[in-house]
Amino acid sequence: MLKVLGIDPGSRFTGYGVVEWGGGKPRYVASGCIRVTGETLAERLRCIYLGVTQVVSMYAPHEAAIEQVFMARNADSALKLGQARGVAILAMAEQGLQVAEYSAKKVKQSVVGKGNAEKWQVQHMMQAMLALEAKPQADAADALAIAVCHLHTQQSLMRIGSVSGSRRGRMR
């Protein structure tokens, strides 16, 4: 069973979601938020690094996925997000994980069906798709959606790979 960690990085909260592929569909394992604390930038980045490292150690995912940087109106916000992403990627890579990156538009398209979906729609779809009793917190829902997007992508690639050995629609 393929287990994937999704990360939604942020300078105040970093969401995480762990999902595995089982029985032909994604299955919920865990989710939550790393509350980023610290007075200085270095302390805040260290908090993200340690939190992601702890999540990887706790859930032992096989692969990881993270949201790509988008251009924000505020350059300072974009820079902080990039730094948060960087330490999260480093934490996962140091644990030996391959880290895939997906645009927010691709993630939303994968789980909601439209690339400009609202946060509440992502929360709703994660609750429905993963049979959760309640809507997950927004950052955790985004992280779950990133993990589900990665699982969908991996499953599509596997189907394409199995079809590439065929000739005119017939398997060899």
Residue pairs with C-beta under 8 A, 6 or more apart in sequence:
1 20
1 21
1 22
2 20
2 21
2 62
2 63
2 151
2 154
3 18
3 19
3 20
3 29
3 59
3 60
3 61
3 62
3 63
4 18
4 19
4 20
4 21
4 61
4 62
4 63
4 64
4 65
4 147
4 150
4 151
4 154
5 16
5 17
5 18
5 55
5 56
5 59
5 61
5 63
5 64
5 65
5 92
5 97
5 147
6 16
6 17
6 18
6 19
6 64
6 65
6 66
6 142
6 143
6 144
6 145
6 146
6 147
6 148
6 149
6 150
7 14
7 15
7 16
7 52
7 64
7 65
7 66
7 67
7 88
7 92
7 143
7 146
8 14
8 15
8 16
8 17
8 66
8 67
8 139
8 140
8 142
8 143
8 146
9 48
9 66
9 67
9 81
9 84
9 85
9 88
10 36
10 81
10 84
10 139
11 36
11 44
11 77
11 80
11 81
11 83
11 84
12 35
12 36
13 33
13 34
13 35
13 36
13 139
14 33
14 34
14 36
14 48
14 51
14 52
14 84
14 88
14 139
15 31
15 32
15 33
15 34
15 137
15 138
15 139
15 140
15 141
15 142
15 143
16 30
16 31
16 32
16 33
16 34
16 52
16 55
16 140
16 143
17 30
17 31
17 126
17 136
17 140
17 141
17 142
17 143
17 144
17 145
17 146
17 147
18 29
18 30
18 31
18 55
18 59
18 61
18 147
19 26
19 27
19 28
19 29
19 130
19 144
19 147
19 148
19 151
20 26
20 27
20 29
21 27
21 151
21 154
21 155
26 129
26 130
26 147
26 148
26 151
26 152
27 130
28 130
28 131
28 132
28 144
29 59
30 58
30 59
31 136
31 140
31 141
31 143
31 144
32 137
32 140
33 137
33 139
33 140
34 47
34 48
34 51
34 52
34 55
36 44
36 47
36 48
36 51
36 84
37 43
37 44
37 47
38 44
38 46
38 47
41 83
45 83
45 84
45 87
46 87
48 84
48 87
48 88
48 91
49 87
49 88
49 90
49 91
50 91
52 87
52 88
52 91
52 92
53 91
53 94
53 95
56 64
56 91
56 92
56 95
56 97
57 95
61 97
62 97
63 97
63 98
63 100
63 150
63 154
64 92
64 97
64 98
64 99
64 100
65 99
65 100
65 101
65 102
65 146
65 147
65 149
65 150
66 85
66 88
66 89
66 92
66 99
66 100
66 101
66 102
66 146
67 85
67 101
67 102
67 103
67 104
67 107
67 142
67 146
68 101
68 102
68 103
68 104
69 78
69 81
69 82
69 85
70 78
70 103
70 104
71 78
72 78
72 81
89 99
92 99
93 99
100 150
100 153
102 110
102 146
102 149
102 150
102 153
105 115
105 116
106 115
106 149
107 122
107 142
107 145
107 146
107 149
108 114
108 115
108 116
108 117
108 121
108 122
108 145
109 115
110 145
110 148
110 149
110 152
110 153
111 117
111 122
111 125
111 126
111 129
111 145
111 148
111 149
112 121
112 122
112 125
119 138
119 141
119 142
122 138
122 141
122 142
122 145
123 135
123 136
123 138
123 141
124 135
125 145
126 132
126 135
126 136
126 141
126 144
126 145
126 148
127 134
127 135
127 136
127 141
129 148
130 144
130 148
135 141
136 144
165 171
165 172
166 172
